[in-house]
């Protein structure tokens, strides 16, 4: 019996084939070898063609079959993880009306800020737990204001994962977790926010019908099955945004547990059993995948946009060297990079900076002191320090973050990055042999009922390494972080 998971990212579309009985990953594949194109029509904008995602899903599924031939009739269920906060608009024929406005697009920041003021402090954070910012609801308002003819033709708006599920099943549906990530959900009243919809003049009917995060959400159509090389009728039994799904993938389900990633974006996501928010809305709270009517399970998320793009930029200006070589060189420089500081805020508005955009900066450069290793190390430290800055905000909200789990991938492949994060943030890091696509496959088994409980879904998952803070390095990293944070506070006074 097999389970298939898809991870609909902004850089790539990944698929995983899981042996349901053993929890063993049989194959993983991406649709294309090259990173997916992000269109930037204007500074601060970011768009992708949803049909490109669907084509990549088809390619990735065919690649799975080539890597590990399997009987399509033996596929028990499909799960979907996806890039959060995107806006996809489709008409009554389920055709895409415009490119998707994706997660890192900043065009709607002012719209969201104005909404927060108009709705008032007494409503916005106590009910939405987040400022509307540049999230999905605000992006939809932008379309309404700037592309009224297209807006009139919208039958449903959906998140990227909802769109892929619709292409699989023909059914346009969404989840409460998804609505909360779009800032459509009122946590106090436990329903779709009519106040926000009324302010934005958005018809509630544009929101797709709600289905549970786990459970049958539709079945693969004949048309989709032919394109994918699968069997019609396979149920789609799970969908979640990439960060809630990453937390599930790492078995982060209970209060006090936290997950982290450092790929395209850098994220720390911690589970909380309280309805809580940051007074400046610098971190965000969404419904976690395992919330029930009886138990609050919210995910508090801090995000750093300028993570993978900084590492990629450093690679490009240092001759395109291998990332492993970059990591080795970075480790040759001392902790603190001898005063060279990088502030990784050059990829749009950053929530942890209250949507301010100071841009990326490099400071303290001394030509006679600093060389390539210092530059590479300062880049990794800058990302770690920015993540720690977000963790500090979460701790101020009452979250206890002492141990975090991550997949052994992306920047967590760097021993220096792992050491820096453990010692700066003061956390124990556990690395696991999992990723978003595998997590979606495991979750599909929960949703289909193959696994009788969530605990059974993690069979075959192993802890590969544990990194503890160390007293000596921790003191040095803390000193370097405090200097970095002091300078950041000065920079932010200008904005």
C-alpha positions, 0 to 999 in steps of 0.5 A: 500500500502506497501513499503519495505526498506533494509539496507545492513550493515556490522554488520546486514541486516535490513528490514523495512515494511512501510505503504505508506499512513501513514508513519507508520513503521509496522515492522522491522527485521534483518536476524540473531540475531548475528553480521555478520562475517567479515573475516580478512585474514590479519591485516588491511583487511576486507572481507565479502561474498556477498551471505551471504548478500543475504541470510540475505535479504531473512531471514529478508523478511521472518521475516517481513512477520511473524511480520506483515503478508502482501499481497505481491501484495500490495508492491509498491516498494523496496529501498536499502541502503548499506555499502559504498565503498565495492568492489563486483566482478562478472563474466558473469553468475553474480557469485561472484568471491571473497569475497567483500572487504568492507569499513573498509579494508585498503589494498589499502591505498598505491595504492590510495596514489600513484595514487594521486601523479601520477595524480598530485595535479592539478587533484586529489582533484579539479576533484575527491574531494577525494584522491583515498585512499582505496576506491573502485577504489583502491581496484579494482586495488589491485585485478588486481595486486594481483589476475590477473586470477580473475580480467580477469573473472570480467564482472562487479564490483559493490557496495554492494547495486548494488549486492543486487539489481542485486540478486533482479532484475537480472540487474547489474546497479549502480548510479552516487552517487555510482560511486562518493563514489567509487572515479570513478567520475570526479566532474569537468568534470561531468563524469566517471574519464577517467584519474583515469581509465587509470592510474589504467588500468581499463576498463570502461566496468567493471563499471555497467550501470548507473541508477538514484538514484530515479526511476525504476532500475529493477523489482523483478524476479520470482526466487527472488520472490519465495525466498523472498515470494514476488510478481514478478515484484515489482520495485526497485526504489531507492538505496544509500550508507548508509550515504547518505541514513541516511541523506535522512532518516532524511530529510537532503537534503539542504545546511546547514543540517547535519546528524550523526550516531554512530554505527559500524562507527561514521559519520557526513554527511553535505549537501553542495551546492559547489564543495569543498574538504579538502586539506588533503583529511581528509573528503570526498565529494560524490554526494548526493541523491537529486543532479540534473542537475540544483542544486549541492547537495554534501554530505561531510562526516567525518568517524570514524572507531573506534566507535562501536568496541571501545564500544564493546571492553569496554563492553567485558573487563567490564564483558559483561554488558548491554549497558544501565548499561555502560551508567549509570556508565559512567555518574558517572564520571566527564566531562573529566574523571579526565584526562583519555583519550582514542584515538579511532583509533584502527580499520584501517586507519582513513581518518580524520588522513590522513590515518595514523594509530597511533592505539588506545591509553589510556593515563593518567591512575592513579590507585588511581583515575580512576575506571570503570566509568572513563574508560567508560566515557573516551571511549564515550568522545574519540569517541565524541572528534574524531567526533568533530575533523572531524566536525572542518575539515568540518567547515574549508571547509566552511560548517556551522554545527549548527544543526544535526539530528540522529536516536535514536539508537546505541550510541545516546541512551546514554544520556551522549553521546548526551550531550557530542556531543552537548556540545563539537561540539557546535551543537543542536541535533535532534533525530528522529524515523527513521533508514536506512531501513525505510529511504530506504522504504520512498525513494522507495516511491519517486522513484516509484512516490507514493509520488509526492515530497520528502516532502511527504515521511516524513509523520509519522516521529517525532522528539523525543528529542532535545538536546541543548548545555549548557553554563556550560557543554560546557565550561568543554567539550571544555576544555577536548576536547582541551587537548585531541586534543593537545595530538592527535596533538603530537601523529600524529607528530610521523607518 
